[in-house]
Amino acid sequence: MKTINFPYLALALGLLLLLIVTRGSEVDAEGITALPLLTLLIINECGFFLTIAGIFIGLKQLKLTGFKLSLNPLYTMTVALCILLAIQFTLLGINLWPL
């Protein structure tokens, strides 16, 4: 696999991990989450680092093309969605962490 395609993979896996964390953090009537807290935090952290890697590789490739976004709009959208996913994983991790 070429590293240029990694943002597509990061987006797909990031969305899957976000779904797992979102479903796993739902609280039932007894106040217990579907997945243990440590598991949720580890999955959340993996999703964060995965999307950060997708952002890094994607921005590096966009820089090589001179940020001409019209050349490959799907790639640009994928990198933008990876940025939004990284922000979401950050906020979700802060909300999951017990204070």
C-alpha positions in Angstrom: 0.0 0.0 0.0 1.2 3.5 -0.8 1.3 5.9 2.0 -0.5 8.5 -0.1 -3.7 6.4 0.4 -3.4 6.3 4.2 -5.9 9.2 4.9 -8.7 7.1 3.2 -7.9 4.2 5.5 -7.6 6.5 8.6 -11.0 8.0 7.9 -12.7 4.6 7.5 -11.1 3.1 10.6 -11.5 6.4 12.6 -15.3 6.4 11.9 -15.5 2.7 13.0 -13.6 3.4 16.2 -15.8 6.5 16.8 -18.9 4.3 16.5 -17.4 1.8 18.9 -16.6 4.4 21.5 -19.9 6.2 21.1 -21.9 3.0 21.5 -19.6 1.7 24.3 -19.9 4.8 26.4 -23.7 4.7 26.6 -24.9 4.3 30.2 -27.6 1.9 31.1 -30.2 2.2 33.9 -27.7 1.1 36.5 -25.1 3.7 35.4 -22.7 1.2 33.9 -21.2 1.7 30.4 -21.3 -1.0 27.8 -17.5 -1.1 27.7 -15.1 -0.6 30.6 -13.7 2.9 30.9 -10.1 1.9 30.2 -11.1 0.1 27.0 -13.0 3.2 25.9 -10.0 5.4 26.5 -7.6 3.1 24.7 -9.9 2.8 21.6 -10.4 6.6 21.7 -6.6 7.2 21.9 -6.0 4.8 19.0 -8.6 6.6 16.9 -7.0 9.9 17.7 -3.5 8.8 16.7 -4.8 7.1 13.6 -6.5 10.2 12.4 -3.5 12.4 13.3 -1.3 10.2 11.1 -3.9 10.5 8.3 -3.8 14.3 8.7 0.0 14.4 8.7 0.3 12.2 5.5 -2.5 14.0 3.8 -1.2 17.5 4.5 2.2 16.4 3.4 0.8 15.2 0.1 -1.3 18.4 -0.3 1.8 20.4 0.3 3.6 18.6 -2.5 0.7 19.5 -4.9 0.9 23.1 -3.8 -2.4 23.0 -2.0 -4.3 23.0 -5.3 -7.5 21.7 -3.8 -9.3 21.4 -7.2 -6.8 18.7 -8.4 -8.1 16.1 -6.0 -11.2 17.3 -4.1 -11.9 13.9 -2.6 -8.5 13.7 -1.0 -8.9 17.2 0.4 -12.3 16.3 1.9 -10.8 13.2 3.4 -8.0 15.1 5.1 -10.6 17.7 6.3 -12.8 14.9 7.7 -9.7 13.4 9.5 -9.1 16.8 11.1 -12.7 16.9 12.3 -12.4 13.3 13.6 -9.3 14.1 15.5 -11.1 17.1 17.2 -14.0 14.8 18.0 -11.7 12.1 19.5 -10.1 14.8 21.6 -13.4 16.2 23.0 -14.7 12.7 23.5 -11.6 11.7 25.4 -11.9 14.7 27.7 -15.6 13.9 28.3 -14.8 10.2 29.1 -12.0 11.0 31.5 -13.3 10.9 35.1 -12.4 14.1 37.0 
